[in-house]
Amino acid sequence: MVKLRLKRCGRKQRAIYRIVAIDVRSRREGRDLRKVGFYDPIKNQTYSNVPAILYFLEKGAQPTGTVHDISKKAEIFKELRVNYTN
């Protein structure tokens, strides 16, 4: 099963997280299938590759709680509903 989750990057006390599609059995810094965005909690910035995220969600990937909240703020789920109605 594939999950969309955060992968920690950056240096000590200055963490940046990549949003990645990764196999459930992999560890946090394990090999990812694809990078689909990043999240900087200090600057509160987010970048999302929306088509890639929608692709993985349509294939059955499950976002973790934090990634779900980030995606909800970015209104990615609204675009997912638009794709289902078309």
Order of alpha helices (4+ residues) and beta strands (2+ residues): beta-beta-beta-beta-alpha-beta-alpha-alpha
